[in-house]
Amino acid sequence: MSDASHQKWTWALKAYKDWQTERNVSISKDPDSDQLLMDTSVGKMSDEKLDNILGRFVVKEETLTGKNTQERLFMK
């Protein structure tokens, strides 16, 4: 893997983990929330669950930044 690819994946995983932590903290503080906390280990998730969660992450990231996440990560 090239250094540039490694840096992009490192950034993407850190951004995802930060989002996941922020989401879990927010949910745990809301007694009325019906959302479940997310597992922290990406490596232990089923493909279906990982696809679902990463889809939510991408939508949230794009909503917050107003930019296409795929373009920001892979088209630099």
C-alpha beads as a LAMMPS data file, in Angstrom:
LAMMPS data file: protein, C-alpha beads

76 atoms
75 bonds

1 atom types
1 bond types

-500.0 500.0 xlo xhi
-500.0 500.0 ylo yhi
-500.0 500.0 zlo zhi

Masses

1 110.0

Atoms # bond

1 1 1 0.000 0.000 0.000
2 1 1 1.381 3.406 -0.893
3 1 1 1.974 6.029 1.781
4 1 1 -0.810 8.172 0.325
5 1 1 -3.301 5.286 0.462
6 1 1 -2.205 4.416 3.976
7 1 1 -2.714 8.019 5.105
8 1 1 -6.179 8.159 3.557
9 1 1 -7.277 4.901 5.168
10 1 1 -5.801 5.947 8.500
11 1 1 -7.735 9.232 8.306
12 1 1 -10.948 7.467 7.265
13 1 1 -10.769 4.931 10.106
14 1 1 -9.986 7.648 12.659
15 1 1 -12.881 9.778 11.397
16 1 1 -15.187 6.761 11.585
17 1 1 -14.074 5.828 15.117
18 1 1 -14.475 9.439 16.283
19 1 1 -17.990 9.552 14.801
20 1 1 -18.863 6.194 16.354
21 1 1 -17.660 7.306 19.789
22 1 1 -19.491 10.642 19.543
23 1 1 -22.683 8.851 18.452
24 1 1 -22.476 6.315 21.281
25 1 1 -21.871 9.025 23.897
26 1 1 -24.799 11.049 22.565
27 1 1 -27.118 8.025 22.603
28 1 1 -26.051 6.963 26.086
29 1 1 -26.843 10.449 27.445
30 1 1 -30.344 10.457 25.950
31 1 1 -32.697 8.359 28.104
32 1 1 -35.413 8.575 25.431
33 1 1 -33.226 7.301 22.592
34 1 1 -34.333 4.071 20.981
35 1 1 -31.062 3.681 19.063
36 1 1 -28.593 0.968 19.977
37 1 1 -24.962 1.622 20.774
38 1 1 -22.560 0.483 18.066
39 1 1 -19.938 -2.169 18.595
40 1 1 -16.479 -0.669 18.630
41 1 1 -14.656 -3.418 16.742
42 1 1 -14.972 -3.026 12.984
43 1 1 -13.134 -6.318 12.455
44 1 1 -15.793 -8.320 14.311
45 1 1 -18.829 -6.928 12.461
46 1 1 -20.619 -8.902 9.794
47 1 1 -20.326 -7.514 6.264
48 1 1 -24.003 -6.541 6.307
49 1 1 -23.713 -4.671 9.608
50 1 1 -20.511 -2.925 8.534
51 1 1 -22.117 -1.836 5.237
52 1 1 -25.111 -0.439 7.116
53 1 1 -23.043 1.456 9.674
54 1 1 -20.537 2.819 7.150
55 1 1 -23.449 3.984 5.028
56 1 1 -24.785 5.981 7.975
57 1 1 -21.314 7.371 8.644
58 1 1 -20.874 8.530 5.040
59 1 1 -24.290 10.216 4.994
60 1 1 -23.554 12.002 8.286
61 1 1 -20.080 13.053 7.118
62 1 1 -21.451 14.413 3.852
63 1 1 -24.246 16.217 5.688
64 1 1 -21.791 17.886 8.064
65 1 1 -19.195 18.855 5.462
66 1 1 -21.388 19.362 2.419
67 1 1 -18.814 17.403 0.423
68 1 1 -18.809 13.990 -1.201
69 1 1 -16.847 11.706 1.137
70 1 1 -15.611 9.380 -1.599
71 1 1 -14.175 12.287 -3.556
72 1 1 -12.487 13.710 -0.459
73 1 1 -10.921 10.364 0.444
74 1 1 -9.951 8.824 -2.845
75 1 1 -9.799 11.522 -5.503
76 1 1 -7.141 13.762 -3.946

Bonds

1 1 1 2
2 1 2 3
3 1 3 4
4 1 4 5
5 1 5 6
6 1 6 7
7 1 7 8
8 1 8 9
9 1 9 10
10 1 10 11
11 1 11 12
12 1 12 13
13 1 13 14
14 1 14 15
15 1 15 16
16 1 16 17
17 1 17 18
18 1 18 19
19 1 19 20
20 1 20 21
21 1 21 22
22 1 22 23
23 1 23 24
24 1 24 25
25 1 25 26
26 1 26 27
27 1 27 28
28 1 28 29
29 1 29 30
30 1 30 31
31 1 31 32
32 1 32 33
33 1 33 34
34 1 34 35
35 1 35 36
36 1 36 37
37 1 37 38
38 1 38 39
39 1 39 40
40 1 40 41
41 1 41 42
42 1 42 43
43 1 43 44
44 1 44 45
45 1 45 46
46 1 46 47
47 1 47 48
48 1 48 49
49 1 49 50
50 1 50 51
51 1 51 52
52 1 52 53
53 1 53 54
54 1 54 55
55 1 55 56
56 1 56 57
57 1 57 58
58 1 58 59
59 1 59 60
60 1 60 61
61 1 61 62
62 1 62 63
63 1 63 64
64 1 64 65
65 1 65 66
66 1 66 67
67 1 67 68
68 1 68 69
69 1 69 70
70 1 70 71
71 1 71 72
72 1 72 73
73 1 73 74
74 1 74 75
75 1 75 76
